[in-house]
C-alpha cells in the first residue's frame, strides 16, 4: 500500500471548494443558518486520530511500557487514516469555498456564518493532519541490521 498522495488531497480540496462556492451562490438565500455540528465532529475525529497515532507509534516502536500492536489493527488504522485524510481534504475545500463566498457577501447573515466556516476549515485541516500522522505512525521502522545482511551477501 502506498502513502496518501498530497496532490490527490489538494485536487479533492480544490474541487470541493468549487462545489461549495457554486452551491452557496445558488442557494444561500433559501438555506438555514450554518450549524456548528460538522465543526465539532471534525475536531473530535482529529483529536481521536491524533491520540491513536501517538499510541500506535509508541507501540510500533516498542517503547517501554507499551504492548505490541496487532498487525490487523494497524491495517485498519491505515485504512481509517487514508479515508479520513480524503474526507478532511474534501471538507476543508468545501468549507473554504463557503468561507470565500461568505466573505464577499455583504449581508449580516453571511457575516454571522463566517466563524462556522472558519471552524470548518480549521477542523478539517486538523483531521487531515491527524490522519496523515496516523498513516505515518503505522509504518514499520527499518531495522538497522537489515542493510548489513544485504551487504554481507545473505539474501
ZIHUGI-V233850 format. One record per residue. N is the residue number from 1. RES is the residue in three letters. SS is DSSP state (helix for helix, strand for strand, loop for the rest). NEAR is the number of other ideal C-beta (glycine too) atoms within 12 Angstrom. Layout:
# ZIHUGI-V233850
n-><N N>
res-><RES RES>
ss-><SS SS>
near-><NEAR NEAR>
This chain:
# ZIHUGI-V233850
n-><1 2 3 4 5 6 7 8 9 10 11 12 13 14 15 16 17 18 19 20 21 22 23 24 25 26 27 28 29 30 31 32 33 34 35 36 37 38 39 40 41 42 43 44 45 46 47 48 49 50 51 52 53 54 55 56 57 58 59 60 61 62 63 64 65 66 67 68 69 70 71 72 73 74 75 76 77 78 79 80 81 82 83 84 85 86 87 88 89 90 91 92 93 94 95 96 97 98 99 100 101 102 103 104 105 106 107 108 109 110 111 112 113 114 115 116 117 118 119 120 121 122 123 124 125 126 127 128 129 130 131 132 133 134 135 136 137 138 139 140 141 142 143 144 145 146 147 148 149 150 151 152 153 154 155>
res-><UNK UNK UNK UNK UNK UNK UNK UNK UNK UNK UNK UNK UNK UNK UNK UNK UNK UNK UNK UNK UNK UNK UNK UNK UNK UNK UNK UNK UNK UNK UNK UNK UNK UNK UNK UNK UNK UNK UNK UNK UNK UNK UNK UNK UNK UNK UNK UNK UNK UNK UNK UNK UNK UNK UNK UNK UNK UNK UNK UNK UNK UNK UNK UNK UNK UNK UNK UNK UNK UNK UNK UNK UNK UNK UNK UNK UNK UNK UNK UNK UNK UNK UNK UNK UNK UNK UNK UNK UNK UNK UNK UNK UNK UNK UNK UNK UNK UNK UNK UNK UNK UNK UNK UNK UNK UNK UNK UNK UNK UNK UNK UNK UNK UNK UNK UNK UNK UNK UNK UNK UNK UNK UNK UNK UNK UNK UNK UNK UNK UNK UNK UNK UNK UNK UNK UNK UNK UNK UNK UNK UNK UNK UNK UNK UNK UNK UNK UNK UNK UNK UNK UNK UNK UNK UNK>
ss-><loop loop loop loop loop helix helix helix helix helix helix helix helix helix helix helix helix helix helix helix helix helix helix helix helix helix helix helix helix helix loop loop loop loop loop loop helix helix helix helix helix helix helix helix helix helix helix helix helix helix helix helix helix helix helix helix helix helix helix helix loop loop loop loop loop loop loop loop loop loop helix helix helix helix helix helix helix helix helix helix helix helix helix helix helix helix helix helix helix helix helix helix helix helix helix helix helix helix helix helix helix helix helix helix loop loop loop helix helix helix helix helix helix helix helix helix helix helix helix helix helix helix helix helix helix helix helix helix helix helix helix helix helix helix helix helix helix loop loop loop loop loop loop helix helix helix helix helix helix helix helix loop loop loop loop>
near-><13 9 19 31 16 17 12 19 33 21 17 27 31 22 22 30 31 22 23 33 28 18 19 31 20 13 14 25 12 9 18 12 18 29 15 18 15 28 30 17 23 36 26 19 31 35 21 23 37 26 19 31 33 21 25 37 26 20 26 28 20 16 16 8 9 15 14 15 25 14 15 11 20 27 18 18 35 33 20 29 38 29 23 38 40 31 31 43 37 34 40 42 33 35 42 32 32 41 31 25 31 33 21 17 22 10 15 11 19 26 19 15 29 25 21 28 39 24 29 39 36 26 32 43 29 31 41 40 30 35 40 31 30 41 36 25 30 36 22 20 16 12 11 8 11 14 11 12 13 12 10 10 7 10 7>
